């Protein structure tokens, strides 16, 4: 509701209420990773970056660092703090810790961070790796298909 209302007063009210509700839910069930993820996302949306960072760390710890969503949130929060190299390091660590299918979004984020750091050659290389992963994933899913792999890979982006 906060994201679609037209009045600043309503938006602030709904943002405060959503944060209060999520904090209450996190207090009730301290072991629910989805509540922690949503609390981190809401804090990030409201630019409470320190709280968002703490929530993202808690989420990652609950899942032993195996979920790309937590790593991505953490990297986005750190990049919002203008710590682009740290964000890229987080993505690199996440690439080592996550499964192949989850690496697609992380590689895209890494390329965006490289562009933000004015490293176009590294970004091109990262996009090349991403494209190779997408193509191999498509080939694994439809080995007998006669469809053009390139057109489906383009649709992904």
N, C-alpha and C positions, 0 to 999 in steps of 0.2 A: 504494500500500500504506500510506503514511503517513497518508492521510486516512481510511482505514477501520479501522485497528487500534484496539483498545480500550485498550491499555497505553501510558502516557506514554513509557516507556522505549523501546518498539518504535517509536513515532511519531518520537521524536527520532532514533533510529538510522536509520530509513528516510528522514527528511528530510535528514539529513546525507549519506547515501549518494546520494540523488537529486541534491543540490546538487553533490557531488563528481563524479558521472557527467556532469552537464551542463557543469560547468566543464572537465572533461577533453575532452568533445566540442567545446566552444568553442575550446579550445586546439589541438586537432587540425585542425579546419576553421573557421578564423576568418572565412570568407566565407559561411557558411551562415546565412541570416537566421532560419530556423525554429529552429535551435539557440539563437540569441540571444534570440528571442522566448520560447521555453520557459524559458530561464535567467532571463529577466526575470520571467516569471510565477511561477516557483518562488521566486525571491528575494522577490517581493511577498507571496506566500502566507506566507513565513516572516518577514515584516516586516523584511527587510533592504532598507529603502527606498532607501538610497543606491546599493547595488549594482543594485537593480531599475531605478532611474532611469537609471543608466549603460547597462544592458543595453537598455532601451527606446530610449534615444537612439541606440545603435549599430544596433539593428534598423531604426529609422526612417531613419538615414543610409544603410544598405545598400539600402533600397528607395526612396531619394530622397523620403521623406515621402509616398509615394503610397498607402500601405495604412492603412486605418482601424484595423486591429488594433493597430498600433504607437501611433497617436495615442490610442486609447482606453486602452491600457495606461499610457501616459505620464500621461494625465489622471487615471486612477484612482490612480496612485502619488502624484502631486502632491496630490490631494484627501486621501489617507491621511495626508499630512503637514500636514493642516489648512490648505492653501493653496488655498482654494476659488476665489478670483478668478483665480488663476493657472491652475487646472484648467479653468475656464470659458474663459479666453483660449486655452488649448491646443485646446479643442474648437472654438472659433470658427475658429482657424487650420486645423484639420483639415477643417472644413466647406468651406473654400475650396480645399483641396488634394485632396479625394477625389471619387470619382464619386457620382452621385446615389443609387444603390442603397445605397452604404455610408453615406450620410448619415443613414439612418433610426436606426441605433443611436446615432450621435453626437448627434442631436437629442434622443433620449430621455435620454441621459446629461446633456446640457446642461440639460434641464428638471429633472432630479434635483438637479443642482448649484445651480440657481436656487432650488429649494425649500429646500435645505440652507442657503442664504444668506438665507432668509426673504424671497424675492422672488416671491410667488405670482402677481402679474400677469404678470411676465416668463415664468414657467413656463407659465402658461395660454396665452400667445401662442406659446411654443415648441411646446407640444402641439398647438395649432391648425395650425401650419406642418407638424408631423409628420403629423397626420391628413390634411392636404391632399396631402402627398407620397404617403402610403399609398393614398389614393383615386385619385390620378392613376396610380400604378403598377398598381393593380388594373385600371383602365380600359384601360391600354396592353396588359396581358396578355390580357384577355378582352373585346375590343370588341363581340363579337356575343353575349355571354352574357346571359341573362335573370336571372341570380342577383342578389340584393340586395347591392349594393356595401357598404352599411353593416354587414351582418352579417359579411361576410368581413373588413372592416377591424377590427371588434371582435375577431375571432379572433386577429388579429396581436398584440394587446396581451395 
